[in-house]
Each structure stands twice: as C-alpha cells, then as structure tokens.
Amino acid sequence: MPGLTSNTKDQDSPEYQALSSYLKDAHQQDQALDAFCEPIEDHFTKAQPPEDVEPLLWRAWRSITTVAAGTPHDSDQRQRLADLVTNLQYRPTLESEGKTCSVWDAVVWKDLPIFGAQMREAWNSGKYPRSPASRTSRCRC
C-alpha cells in the first residue's frame, strides 16, 4: 500500500508499537495480542460506556493498516500480521460488570468492529497506484 503513512502520534501508540515489535520477532503472538488489546480492554473495564472505546479501535485498526502498508508484499510478515488479526477474534469476550463491549452493534474482538471501515478509509485515501489496465479500461455498459 504505497503512499499510506502514519503520523508520529500513531507511531507512538501502544498498538503500533506492539505490532512493530511483533513483526521484528521481539514478541510472541500471544504477547503481541495482549499488548495490542490492552489499551482498549483497560479503558473499557475502567470507563464505560462501550462507545468510549470507538476512538481507540480506530487508532488500533489504523495501526494495522499502516504497518501493513509498510510491509513488503512478499514478506512473511504480512502473513504474521494477518494471523494476528485473525486471532483477535478468538480473544475472550470483553466484558465488565456483566456488560459486553459492543461498538456499532458488533462485539469487540469477535466481530472486529470498525476494522472494515478503517480498511475502507485506508483504501479510499487515494494514495494507491492504479494499474495501467485500470486507467485505460472503461465500463461499456
């Protein structure tokens, strides 16, 4: 994803740091998942309602798209990153005081709320090179 960049604030986030360390083999996957999820899980258990978690999810998912953009397409780190995202869905349900953390009617981590929207935001940023075929083809419907 050439052209997609993060700002310094994103790079300083605990989620970005956890992903970067994980891809450099500094963390095992379980440790990386814990470090990635900790800010969101701590925030929810200390301060409800779940809507307060939404900005943290945007930051977390932005960290993933940014790290992915900076990872060469032929690198095994891409698969490691994909595996980490997949395994987020198997984390225990985030609950506090009998309430399940849901954002946009989706259960955090199981449903990966906001992840699709963040992927769309990254894709729609317009910073991706188009192939020569896509520049010349027109729909002749």
N, C-alpha and C positions, 0 to 999 in steps of 0.2 A: 504494500500500500504506500507507494512513494508519495511524498508530499505531506503526509499526515504527521503532524508534530505535536508534541505536548509542551505545555508551558512549565516553567520552573515549579509552580505550585503543584502541578500534577506529579512531577518527578519527585517531589518531596513527600508525597502522600505515602502512608504505610502500605497501601495496596500496591502501588507501583514498585516500592522498594522490595516487597515480598516477591513479586513476580520477577523482578530483575535478579534478585538473589537466587531464586529457584532455577531460573534458566542458566545461571552461571554455576549450577550444581552446589551452591552454598547451602541449600535446604533440600531436605527430602520433601516429597509431595505433601505428606500429612502436615509437616511443619509449615510449609508454604500456604496451605489451605487455612490453617489456624491463623497465621499472621495476616493473610488477606482478609479473612472474615472478622477478625477481632474488633476492628473499629465499629462495624455495623452491629455486631452482636452485643458489644458492650453498650453502645448507645441505646439500643432497643431495651435491654434489660434495666437500664438506669433511667431512661426517659421515654415514656410513651406519649403520644400515640404512634402507631406504625408509620404514619405519613412523614414523621420526622426523620425516618430512615431514607426516604427517597433521595435527597441530595447526596447522601453517602453512597447509595447504589449507583447514581450517575457517575460519581467520581471513580468508583471501583471498576465499573464497566469501561469507562474511558481509559483507565489504566491498561486494561486488557487490549483494547483496540490499538492503543498507542504502542504498547510493547510488541504486539503482533506486526504492526506496520514497520517497526524497526528490526524485525527478524527476517533474515534472508529466506526466500520462498523454498529453497532446497535444504534448509536446516532442519535437523531433528528437533530443534527447539520449538518449531511450530507444532509438532505432534505433542510434545510435552505440555505446551500451553493449552492445546485442545483437550488433552486428557484432564488437565486441572479444571477447566471449565465444566467438563462433563461430570467430574467427581464432586463439584459443588452441589449438584442435585441430590447427592446421597448424604449430605450432612444432615444431622438431626434437625427436626423442625424447630425453628426459632420461636420459643415461647417465653412468656413472662407473665406471672400471676394468672395463669390459665388462658392467656390471650395469645393467639398465633399471629406472628408478624406477617401481614399481607400488605402489598402495595399494588395498586391498580388491579385489585381483585386477584392477585397472584401471590402464592406463598413463597416467601423468601426461604430459602435457596432452591427448593424443589422446582419452582416454576421459572426461576431466573428472571424475576420481574425487572423491567426496564432494559434488559440486555438487548432485546430485539430493537427497541427504539434507539439505543446508543449505537448499535451496528448500523442502523439506517442513517443516523446523524453522521457517522464517520463516512459512510458510503456517499451520502449526498453532499459532502463537503466540497465536491468538485475538484479535488486535488489528485484525482486518479487519471493516469494517461489512458486514452482510448486507443483501441487497436485501429490500424488503418482500415480494416473492413467495416468497423462500426462507424467510422467517419464518412464513408462513401455510400453505405447502404441506406436506402430509404424504403419505407413501407409503401408498397403499391397496392393498397387495399381496395 
